[in-house]
Amino acid sequence: MENKMVHIINHPLVQHKLTILRDKNTGSKQFRELVSEIALLMCYESTRDLPLMDVQIETPIATATTKVLAGKKMAIVPILRAGLGMVDGMVNLIPSVRIGHIGMYRDPETHKPVDYYCKLPSDLGERDVYVLDPMLATGGSAVDAIARIKEFHPKRIKFMCIIAAPEGLKTLTEAHPDVEVYCAGLDDHLNEHCYIVPGLGDAGDRIFGTK
């Protein structure tokens, strides 16, 4: 049964850029640019339901009743470090957004997330929160990050990733059925090292040029 809380963004521009992102020959500079561009396009899709209100303005020709965002407060929270690659694309579209950070890494032995940093806007309870992480693999980091954010009682949480594995998507939607998920590609499976197949490798390493 289709989960209405999960949105796979199949826009041609997103899919084209995702193909180049996956290519092992794509260098760090272009990889960073593509992650940012995909994040911007995903931001456009994930904000379709923002409420609007009428305002009156004066154009050079006449008085007009037009639309603006209805006082909506938003925050983005990248999961460090790979989530940082999606921040600029989001900010380019929503310049006034507040930015928090959650630091997690995956233990190489247990593959479980380890929380090492959390700094969030003080008024998170008044905001819609967009959690960013390019890869949803096991789902552990996303589940834990969202649980931490829920302690601050935000109005709503959405999770944005570029690629998801079915295992991670299942884990996330079962743990947080109230969170909408947006991703550009749903891949086949996780391998024995908990990497997404076919995936694109380690997003953090490719963004920052590390190994």
C-alpha positions as CSV (number, residue, x, y, z in Angstrom):
1,M,0.0,0.0,0.0
2,E,1.3,3.4,-0.9
3,N,2.5,5.6,2.0
4,K,1.1,9.1,1.4
5,M,3.8,10.4,3.8
6,V,6.6,9.4,1.4
7,H,7.3,11.5,-1.7
8,I,9.7,10.3,-4.4
9,I,10.6,13.4,-6.5
10,N,10.8,12.2,-10.1
11,H,11.1,15.6,-11.7
12,P,13.3,15.2,-14.9
13,L,15.8,17.8,-13.7
14,V,16.2,16.0,-10.3
15,Q,16.6,12.7,-12.0
16,H,19.2,14.0,-14.5
17,K,21.3,15.6,-11.7
18,L,21.0,12.4,-9.6
19,T,22.5,10.3,-12.4
20,I,25.6,12.6,-12.6
21,L,25.8,12.5,-8.8
22,R,25.9,8.7,-8.7
23,D,28.7,8.6,-11.3
24,K,32.0,7.6,-9.6
25,N,33.9,9.9,-12.0
26,T,32.1,13.0,-10.7
27,G,34.6,15.1,-8.7
28,S,34.0,16.7,-5.3
29,K,33.4,20.2,-6.7
30,Q,30.7,19.1,-9.1
31,F,29.3,16.7,-6.5
32,R,28.9,19.6,-4.0
33,E,27.2,21.7,-6.6
34,L,24.8,18.9,-7.6
35,V,23.8,18.2,-4.0
36,S,23.0,21.8,-3.5
37,E,21.0,22.1,-6.7
38,I,19.0,18.9,-6.0
39,A,18.3,20.2,-2.5
40,L,17.0,23.4,-4.0
41,L,14.7,21.6,-6.3
42,M,13.5,19.3,-3.5
43,C,12.9,22.3,-1.3
44,Y,10.6,23.7,-4.0
45,E,8.6,20.4,-4.0
46,S,8.5,20.0,-0.2
47,T,7.1,23.5,0.5
48,R,4.1,23.2,-1.9
49,D,1.7,23.1,1.1
50,L,2.9,26.3,2.8
51,P,-0.2,28.4,3.6
52,L,-0.7,31.8,1.9
53,M,-2.5,35.0,2.8
54,D,-3.7,38.0,0.8
55,V,-2.0,41.3,0.9
56,Q,-2.5,44.6,-0.9
57,I,0.4,46.1,-2.8
58,E,1.0,48.9,-5.3
59,T,2.5,47.8,-8.6
60,P,3.8,50.5,-11.0
61,I,0.4,50.3,-12.7
62,A,-2.3,49.7,-10.0
63,T,-3.3,48.4,-6.6
64,A,-3.3,44.6,-6.5
65,T,-4.3,41.9,-4.1
66,T,-1.6,39.2,-4.1
67,K,-0.2,36.3,-2.0
68,V,2.5,36.0,0.6
69,L,3.5,33.3,3.0
70,A,1.2,33.3,6.0
71,G,3.7,34.1,8.6
72,K,5.2,30.7,8.4
73,K,8.4,30.1,10.5
74,M,10.8,27.5,9.2
75,A,14.0,25.9,10.3
76,I,16.4,23.5,8.6
77,V,18.5,21.0,10.6
78,P,21.3,19.2,8.7
79,I,22.6,16.0,10.2
80,L,26.4,16.5,10.3
81,R,28.4,16.2,8.3
82,A,26.9,15.2,5.0
83,G,23.7,17.2,5.6
84,L,25.7,20.4,5.3
85,G,25.9,19.8,1.6
86,M,22.1,20.4,1.3
87,V,22.0,23.7,3.3
88,D,23.0,26.2,0.7
89,G,20.3,25.0,-1.8
90,M,17.6,25.4,0.9
91,V,18.9,28.8,2.0
92,N,19.0,30.0,-1.6
93,L,15.2,29.4,-1.8
94,I,14.3,30.4,1.8
95,P,16.9,33.1,2.8
96,S,15.3,33.8,6.2
97,V,15.2,30.2,7.4
98,R,16.9,29.4,10.8
99,I,19.6,26.7,10.8
100,G,20.2,24.2,13.5
101,H,22.8,21.3,13.6
102,I,22.8,17.8,14.8
103,G,26.0,15.9,14.8
104,M,26.0,12.1,14.4
105,Y,28.2,9.5,13.0
106,R,27.8,5.8,12.3
107,D,29.8,3.4,14.5
108,P,31.9,1.3,12.0
109,E,31.4,-1.8,14.1
110,T,27.8,-1.7,15.2
111,H,26.5,0.6,12.3
112,K,24.5,2.4,15.0
113,P,24.4,6.3,15.1
114,V,26.4,8.1,17.8
115,D,25.2,11.5,18.8
116,Y,28.0,14.1,19.5
117,Y,26.5,17.5,18.9
118,C,23.1,19.3,19.0
119,K,22.5,23.1,18.6
120,L,19.0,24.1,17.6
121,P,17.1,27.5,17.3
122,S,15.6,28.5,20.6
123,D,12.1,29.0,19.2
124,L,12.0,25.6,17.4
125,G,8.5,25.0,19.0
126,E,7.2,27.8,16.7
127,R,8.6,26.4,13.5
128,D,8.3,23.8,10.8
129,V,11.5,21.8,10.7
130,Y,13.2,20.3,7.7
131,V,15.8,17.6,8.6
132,L,18.5,17.1,5.9
133,D,20.7,14.1,5.2
134,P,21.7,13.1,1.7
135,M,21.5,9.4,2.5
136,L,18.9,7.4,4.3
137,A,20.6,4.0,4.7
138,T,19.7,2.1,7.9
139,G,17.6,5.0,9.1
140,G,19.2,5.0,12.5
141,S,20.6,8.6,12.4
142,A,17.4,10.0,11.0
143,V,15.2,8.3,13.6
144,D,17.5,9.5,16.4
145,A,17.8,13.0,15.1
146,I,14.0,13.4,14.6
147,A,13.4,12.0,18.2
148,R,15.8,14.7,19.5
149,I,14.1,17.4,17.6
150,K,10.7,16.2,18.8
151,E,11.8,17.0,22.4
152,F,11.4,20.7,21.4
153,H,7.8,20.2,20.1
154,P,8.1,21.8,16.6
155,K,4.9,22.4,14.6
156,R,5.8,19.9,12.0
157,I,8.8,17.9,10.8
158,K,9.8,16.9,7.3
159,F,12.8,14.7,6.4
160,M,14.7,15.3,3.1
161,C,17.2,12.9,1.6
162,I,18.6,12.5,-1.9
163,I,18.8,8.6,-1.8
164,A,16.9,6.2,0.4
165,A,17.2,2.4,0.9
166,P,14.0,0.5,1.5
167,E,15.3,-0.7,4.8
168,G,16.0,2.8,6.1
169,L,12.7,4.2,4.7
170,K,10.8,1.4,6.5
171,T,12.6,2.1,9.8
172,L,12.0,5.8,9.6
173,T,8.3,5.7,8.7
174,E,7.6,3.1,11.4
175,A,9.4,5.1,14.1
176,H,8.0,8.4,13.0
177,P,4.8,7.9,11.0
178,D,3.9,11.6,11.4
179,V,7.0,12.8,9.5
180,E,6.8,13.3,5.7
181,V,9.7,12.0,3.8
182,Y,11.0,13.5,0.5
183,C,13.7,11.8,-1.5
184,A,15.0,11.8,-5.1
185,G,15.7,8.1,-5.5
186,L,14.6,4.9,-3.7
187,D,17.3,2.4,-4.3
188,D,17.4,-1.4,-4.2
189,H,18.9,-2.5,-0.8
190,L,21.7,-2.2,1.7
191,N,24.8,-4.4,1.3
192,E,26.6,-6.2,4.1
193,H,28.4,-2.9,5.0
194,C,25.1,-1.1,5.2
195,Y,25.8,1.0,2.1
196,I,23.0,1.8,-0.2
197,V,23.1,-0.2,-3.5
198,P,23.5,1.1,-6.2
199,G,23.8,4.4,-4.2
200,L,26.6,6.9,-4.7
201,G,29.2,5.9,-2.2
202,D,29.8,7.9,1.0
203,A,28.1,11.3,0.5
204,G,30.2,13.0,3.2
205,D,33.5,11.8,1.7
206,R,32.4,12.9,-1.8
207,I,31.1,16.3,-0.7
208,F,34.2,17.2,1.3
209,G,36.9,15.3,-0.7
210,T,37.9,13.0,2.2
211,K,38.3,9.3,2.5
